[in-house]
Amino acid sequence: MPTCPSASAPFPAPPSRAAGGFTLIELMLAVAIVAILATIAVGSYSNAVARSRRAAVESYLQAIANRQEQLLLDARAYATSNTSPPLPAITDDVSGHYTVTVSADNSATPPSFLITATPVGRQATIDARCGRLTLDQAGVRTRSGTAALGDCW
């Protein structure tokens, strides 16, 4: 005859969870955290690349300005375009991201020049706060964007 379990007998323990896996909630939480961190990292990386490209074009503008001053001392005139042979050739890290133009007025007293670097493509989108950078014969630096001049130059 079957016996009835006594009322004082404890209930069987629930099965213990195996320590070998993750629940779906834990996995989704980890994926969400990684996605947030990746979003922050990509934005920071894009800004760092834009700043490095801007630094490259600033260096190139300074090289052109230095060469212009040498030309003024040697030939008593500035080069009138960036295709003039004495000016430095545009570098690869600048050419795909900026359009650089040089204009000069040698009939003015004193002669003057203006070098302009206009961002193109993705650089124009990422670096819209600085925009177009210019440098003249007096060393005056300007930008067309809304950022502080010190942030752009």
Order of alpha helices (4+ residues) and beta strands (2+ residues): alpha-alpha-beta-beta-alpha-beta-beta-alpha
